[in-house]
Amino acid sequence: MSLAFLFPGQGSQAVGMGQGLIEAFSVAREVFQEVDDALGQKLSALMKDGPEDQLTLTENAQPALMAVSVALARVLDRDFGVSMDRAAFAAGHSLGQYSALCAAGAISMSDTARLLKLRGQAMQRAVPVGEGAMASLIGPKSDLALAEAAAKAGSAAGVCVVANDNNAGNIVISGTKAGVDLAIEKAKELGARAIPLNVSAPFHSPLMQPAADEMAEALAGAGISVPVIPIVDNVTARPESDPEAIRRLLVEQVTGRVRWRESMEWMAGEGGVTRFAELGSGKVLTGMAKRIAPDAEAVALNGPEDIEAFAKTL
């Protein structure tokens, strides 16, 4: 049985996430402390007690979600003897790709925390609040072709692109507010439900180019090593292990489409993965896995009980 570890992205954050881990495992407490030290802030206190509006800020949510994911990976390794290389691949959704790289030993914990803090700040700086927008196109008719058609229609009023190809029935568009608003109208004409998202910036669109430029400079000075297992990249939907390619693709990821459906299809197909384990807060990627690869097993590991039960099956 071939295994892949999955690492969630923004939107999975919740006040209280990771608390069961730090109460049960010293290595989890060490991870949270290391992130606090790297950022010079008590992010762990914000994760524990909120307020939620502060945790949801992109610059806080991104390193916080990474901390929970990496803590889970280290607990699996140190306390249950399940190292990352027990899996064939790892993949992370947007910021989750940084979590995957950190868990796989490609980027240090402190560097990952600082990079994600900067990534969140740079994304927020790139477009003034209110000028950008994102929307989720959902329902049985919401496939990539429909989303592309809606985005093309929206482009008549401004920037509009497909940002996240999550799975059939769940595709996200991003761009200027005018562009996305027009795309929503087109999507509804084509038979999709279109829901505007409560986000602070138009992620994974060309409008994020200033953030990509900031990340290029930051990543140029970051140490990146060969991960212990290949990381299936958001931009290419294929496994990558070369440090310089990883560095380049992390920059491209800021403005590029998250090709999650294709990544999952590749792992479940050519990659031979029959089991997916989501390491982090929530169960978003587990739900997607069950829709994209229904013949594979998918499980979410959120806390001590999940980890213990999972380890016993290996």
N, C-alpha and C positions, 0 to 999 in steps of 0.2 A: 504494500500500500504506500503510494507516494504522497508525501505531505507538502503543503505550502502554508507559510505563515502570512497572515494579512494584517495590515496596520491601518486603522481608521483615520479619517480626515476631519476637518472642521465641521461642526454641527453635532458631533457625538459628545461634546463636553457637557458635564453636569456637576453642580455643586455636590461635593461629597465623593466624587470619583476617586478611586484608589485608596480610600481610607481603610477598607478591610485588609488591603495588602500591607500597609505600613504598620497596622496593629499586629499582624501575624508574622511578618518577615523582616529581619534586620536589613537585608539587602535592598528591600523596597525603600526603607527609611533612608538608606545611604544614597539611593538614586535621587529622591526628592531633595535631600540636603545638597547634593552636588549641583542640581539645577538651581536651587536658591542661591548658592554661592556663585555660580557662573553668571547669574543675572543681577546679583546684588539686590534682590528683592525677595520677600517672603511669599513666593508664588504658592508654596505648599499651603500656607494659611488661607490664601484666596480660594484654593481648590477645596479646602475643607469647609470653610464657613461662608464663602461668597464675599460680597454680593454677586448675584448671578450676572448682572449687567456688566460688571467689571471682568468677570471670568470670560464672558462671551466676546469681549474685545479681542480682535484678531491677534494683537501682539501678545496677549496673555493666553488665549485659547490654544494657539499653536504649540508653544513649549510645554504647556500643561498636558495636552493630549499626548505629546511625545513622552513626557515623564511617566505617565501611567503605562503606556505601551512598553517602554524599555524596562520599567520595573517588573512587569509581568514576564518579559523575556528572561530577565536575570534571576527571578525567582524560579522559573522553570529550570534554568541551568544549575544554579547553586543548590537549591533545596530539593529538586526532583531529578537531577541528572539528565535533563532533556535540553541539550545544547541546540543552538540555531542550526548547526549542520546536520541535525536529524531530519531537516526538511530539504527538499530538492530546490525550492525557490522561496523568496519572500517578495511581497509586493505591498505598496502603501498607496492610499488614495490621497493625492495632492501632498499636503504636509506629511501624511503618513509615509511617504517615500523617505523622508528624513529619518523617521522613526525606524524604518526597516534598515536603512544604512547604518544607523547607530547601533541597533541591536546586532547587526551582522559584523560589527567591528570595523566598518569603513570610515566612520567619523567619530571622534571622541564625544563623550556626553556633554562636556562643557562647550565644545565648539558647536555641537548640534543645537543646544539651548540658545546660544547667542545668535546663531544663524537664523533660527526660527523667530526669535524676538525681532530681529532686523527685518526679516521677511514680512512679518505682520505689519510692522511700522511702515515699511516701504510700500506695501500694497495700499495701505490707507492713505499715504501721501500722494500716491500716483494720480488719483482722481478726486476732486472735491466731492464731499458728501452731497448726495442728491442728484449728481450728474450722471451717475452710472446706475445700472440695474441688472438683475438676474431674474430668471423665471424658470420654473420646472414644468416641463411638458409631460403629462402623465396620461395613462389610459392605454387600452389595447391598440389604438391606432398610432401611438406615439413612438414610432421607430425613427431611425437615423434619417431616412429619406424625408419624412415629414418635418423633422427638426431643421434639416438643411433648407428645405423649401421655405419654412417660416423665417429662418434667419436671413435668407436671401431677400425675402419681402421686406423685412425690417431694415435691411441695409439701405433701402431707399430713403429712410428718414435719419439714419445715423449708423454708427457701428453696431453690428449684431453678428455674433458667431455662435456655433455650438461649443460650449465650454466643457461639459462633462457628458460623455456617452456612458452612462452608468449601466443601464441594461434596457432591453426593450420594454417600453412603458414608463421609462424614467430617464429623461434627457434634459439637460440644463442648458439654457442659452444665456448669453452675457453680452453687454455692450452699453451704449448710451441709453438713457431712459427713453428717449424718443424712438430709437431703433428697437428696443425690446418691447415697448408698448405696441408698436405696429406689428411686430412679429407675433405677439400674443393674439392680436386680432386674426392674423392669418392662420395661426395654429388652431384656433377655435373653428374657423371656417373649414379647416381640413379634418375636423373631428376629434381634436385632442382637448383635454382639459389643460388649462394654463394657469399656473399659480405663481404670482410674483413672490420672490423670496426676500425675507427680511435680512439683507446683508449690507455691509458697509461699503462695498466696492464691487466693481464688475470683474471678478476674478477670471483668470484664464481667458483673457481677451487681449487684443492689441493695445487697449488702453492701459494695460499694465506694463508697457515698455519701460517707463521710468523706474519701476520696481525691478524689472529684469536687469537694467543697467546697474542698479545698486547691488543686486545679488551677484552679478558678474564680478564686480570689484571685491566683494566680501569673499566669494568662493575662490577667487584667485589666490587668496592668502590662507585658505583653509587646508589642513592636511587631510587628504583622502587616500585610503588604502584599499587594497583588493578585499571585498567582502568575503566572508567565509562561505557564503552561498550566493549565486547570482540573484540580482534584484531585477524583477520584471518592471521595466521603466514605463512611466505614464505616457511619455511622448511617443515611444516606438512600439509599445505593447510587446516587447521582446526582452529576454534576459540580458543584463549587462553586468560586467565585472571590472572593466577597465577603468581605473581612476579618472583618467582625463576625459573619457567619454561620459562618465557619471557627472563630472564637474560641468561639462558643456550642457548636458541634458537637464540638469537642475536649473540652469539659467533659462533654457528654452521652455521648461515646464511652466514658468510664471505667466507667459503669454499663450502657451499652447494648450491644446485640448487634452483633457484627461481621458485617455482611451481605456477606460476600465473594463467595459464589456469585452473588447478585443483581448485585453490582458488575461482576463479570466478564461475566455474561450481558448486562448493559446495554451494556458497551463493545463486546463482540463482535457485538451486535445493532444497536440504535439508534445506538450510537456509531460503528459502522463500522470498528472496529479489526480488523485482520487479522494483526497481529504484536505479540507481547508480549516485552519484554526485562526480565528480573529483574536489578536492580542490588543486589548485596549478597552476604552469606555464604550458601552453600548453594543448593539448588534446589527448595525446598518449593513456592514459588508457581508455578514452572515446571511442576511436576508437576500442580498443581491446574488450571492453565490448559489443559493438554492434556486433562484430563478434562472441564472445563466447556465449553471451546470447541475441540473437536477439529479443526475446519476451519481454525483459526488457527495460525500458527507461534508457537512459544514457545521462548525460549533464555535460559539463565542466564549472566550475566556476572560471574564471580568473580575473574578475574585478568587479567594483561596479554595473554595469548594470546587469551582470550575477547574482550576489547575490540577487539584488532586485527582479528580475524576478522570481528567484527560490523560494525565501521566500514567495512570493505571492501565490505560488501553494500549500503551506503546510497548 
